[in-house]
Amino acid sequence: MASHFLVVGRLSKTLFNKKPFNTVNTTAIRKYATPIAESGESKFAAERKAIEEHAKGTSQLWKNITFYVCFPAVLIGTANSYRIASAHSEHSDHSDHSTDDERPPFQYRRIRIKPFPWGDAERKAIEEHAKGTSQLWKNITFYVCFPAVLIGTANSYRIASAHSEHSDHSDHSTDDERPPFQYRRIRIKPFPWGDGDTTLFHNPAVNK
């Protein structure tokens, strides 16, 4: 039995060690193998390196823009603003001591295609409209609001007086004088507390 396995082993070794089989085996392995450059780890490393390079370039770009564009622009703008402010200050000092005769008329400033809306005619129209509006609301106040307030006050006083009379009468009345008003006690389902006929906030000293 042992000799049989020895013969099979030698035959397999001889068969698989032949050159044609080794060539086919190597070709298949190379065909279906994944190159190292295309593996996931290598792709991640390549992408990370590209991102780092891009970040470095972007940072350097904005650094150059800040130092060679923004800072000079701020300095030039500050110097120009100071120059304009100094010139304006000189003109202001001159104008403070000048008279109306020394000032040029500048007639070109008065050339208008359409007059301003706050001219004399427009101003008079606005004044007339304001007077009419004020008089209108004055009439509404005196002839509508005040009578309505007086009438409402008188009606409220009348209702309060009638209610007071009924209150005085009810204070001296007995339970026999009160009408039962059974329609107020009609319920489909009794309350789950007490005798089932009164509400949760029923006060026997007040509610009869």
C-alpha positions in Angstrom: 0.0 0.0 0.0 2.8 2.3 0.9 4.5 1.6 -2.4 1.3 2.4 -4.2 1.2 5.9 -2.7 4.8 6.4 -3.4 4.3 5.7 -7.1 1.3 8.1 -7.2 3.3 10.8 -5.5 6.2 10.5 -8.0 3.8 10.5 -10.9 2.1 13.6 -9.7 5.4 15.4 -9.1 6.6 14.5 -12.6 3.3 15.5 -14.2 2.9 18.9 -12.5 6.6 19.9 -12.8 6.4 19.8 -16.5 7.1 23.1 -18.3 3.7 23.5 -20.2 1.8 23.1 -17.0 4.0 25.6 -15.1 3.6 28.1 -17.9 -0.2 27.8 -17.8 -0.3 28.0 -14.1 1.9 31.1 -14.0 -0.1 32.9 -16.7 -3.4 32.2 -14.8 -1.9 33.5 -11.6 -0.6 36.7 -13.3 -3.9 37.2 -15.1 -6.2 37.1 -12.0 -3.8 38.7 -9.5 -4.4 42.2 -8.3 -1.4 44.5 -8.8 -0.1 46.3 -5.7 -0.6 49.7 -7.3 -4.4 49.0 -7.8 -5.0 47.7 -4.3 -7.3 49.7 -1.9 -4.5 50.6 0.4 -2.3 52.0 -2.4 -5.3 54.0 -3.8 -6.0 55.5 -0.4 -2.4 56.4 0.1 -2.2 58.0 -3.4 -5.4 60.0 -2.8 -4.2 61.2 0.6 -0.9 62.3 -0.9 -2.7 64.1 -3.7 -4.9 65.9 -1.2 -1.9 66.9 0.9 -0.1 68.3 -2.2 -3.3 70.2 -3.2 -3.7 71.6 0.3 -0.1 72.8 0.4 -0.4 74.5 -3.0 -3.7 76.1 -2.0 -2.3 77.4 1.3 0.7 78.8 -0.4 -1.5 80.5 -3.0 -3.6 82.2 -0.4 -0.5 83.1 1.6 0.9 84.8 -1.5 -2.4 86.6 -2.2 -2.5 87.9 1.4 1.1 89.1 1.5 1.4 90.4 -2.0 -2.1 91.6 -2.8 -4.2 92.3 0.3 -1.6 93.9 2.5 -0.4 96.3 -0.2 -4.0 97.2 -1.1 -4.7 98.0 2.5 -1.7 100.2 2.8 -2.4 102.0 -0.5 -6.0 102.5 0.5 -5.0 103.9 3.9 -2.6 106.3 2.4 -5.1 107.5 -0.2 -7.8 108.0 2.4 -5.4 110.0 4.5 -4.5 112.2 1.5 -8.2 112.8 0.7 -9.0 113.6 4.3 -6.1 116.1 4.5 -7.2 117.8 1.4 -10.8 118.0 2.6 -9.6 119.4 5.9 -7.9 122.2 4.1 -11.0 123.1 2.2 -13.1 122.9 5.3 -10.8 125.4 7.1 -11.0 127.7 4.1 -14.8 127.5 3.9 -15.3 128.3 7.6 -13.7 131.7 7.1 -15.3 132.4 3.7 -18.4 134.6 3.1 -21.3 134.1 0.8 -19.8 136.5 -1.7 -16.7 134.3 -2.0 -18.7 131.2 -2.8 -19.4 130.5 -6.5 -23.1 130.1 -7.3 -22.8 126.7 -9.1 -25.9 127.3 -11.1 -25.6 123.8 -12.7 -26.8 122.4 -9.4 -30.2 124.1 -9.8 -31.0 122.6 -13.2 -33.9 120.2 -12.6 -36.3 118.5 -15.1 -38.9 118.1 -12.4 -39.3 120.2 -9.2 -38.9 118.6 -5.8 -42.2 117.3 -4.3 -41.7 119.5 -1.3 -42.0 122.7 -3.2 -44.6 125.4 -2.4 -47.5 123.9 -4.4 -46.9 120.4 -3.0 -46.4 121.8 0.5 -49.7 123.7 0.4 -51.5 120.6 -0.9 -50.1 118.5 1.9 -51.1 121.1 4.5 -54.6 121.3 3.1 -54.9 117.5 3.2 -53.6 117.4 6.7 -56.1 120.0 7.9 -59.0 118.1 6.2 -57.8 114.7 7.7 -57.5 116.3 11.2 -61.0 117.8 10.9 -62.4 114.5 9.8 -61.1 112.5 12.7 -62.1 115.3 15.1 -65.7 115.0 13.8 -65.6 111.2 14.1 -64.3 111.5 17.7 -66.9 114.0 18.9 -70.0 112.8 16.9 -69.4 109.0 16.8 -67.0 107.8 19.5 -68.1 110.0 22.4 -71.9 109.2 21.8 -71.1 105.5 21.4 -69.2 105.5 24.7 -72.0 107.4 26.5 -74.7 105.1 25.2 -72.6 102.0 26.0 -72.0 103.3 29.6 -75.7 104.0 30.1 -76.7 100.6 28.8 -74.1 98.9 31.0 -75.4 100.8 34.1 -78.9 99.7 33.3 -78.0 96.1 33.0 -75.9 96.2 36.2 -78.8 97.8 38.1 -81.2 95.1 36.9 -78.8 92.4 37.8 -78.3 94.0 41.2 -82.1 93.9 41.9 -82.2 90.2 41.0 -79.2 89.6 43.2 -80.8 91.3 46.2 -84.0 89.3 45.6 -82.1 86.0 45.4 -80.2 86.7 48.6 -83.4 86.8 50.6 -85.2 84.0 48.8 -85.5 80.4 50.0 -84.9 77.2 48.2 -88.7 76.8 47.8 -88.9 80.0 45.8 -86.3 79.0 43.3 -87.5 77.3 40.2 -86.0 73.8 39.7 -84.9 74.2 36.1 -84.7 70.5 35.6 -83.6 70.9 32.0 -80.2 71.9 33.3 -79.8 68.5 35.0 -80.5 66.3 32.0 -77.5 64.1 31.5 -77.0 61.0 29.4 -74.4 59.6 31.7 -73.9 60.5 35.4 -70.7 61.9 36.8 -68.2 59.3 38.1 -67.9 61.1 41.5 -70.2 62.0 44.4 -73.9 61.3 43.8 -73.3 61.5 40.0 -75.6 64.5 39.7 -73.2 67.4 40.5 -70.1 68.6 38.8 -66.6 68.3 40.3 -66.7 72.0 41.3 -70.2 72.0 42.9 -70.4 74.1 46.0 -73.6 73.2 48.0 -73.4 76.6 49.9 -73.7 78.5 46.6 -75.1 76.2 44.0 -78.5 74.9 44.8 
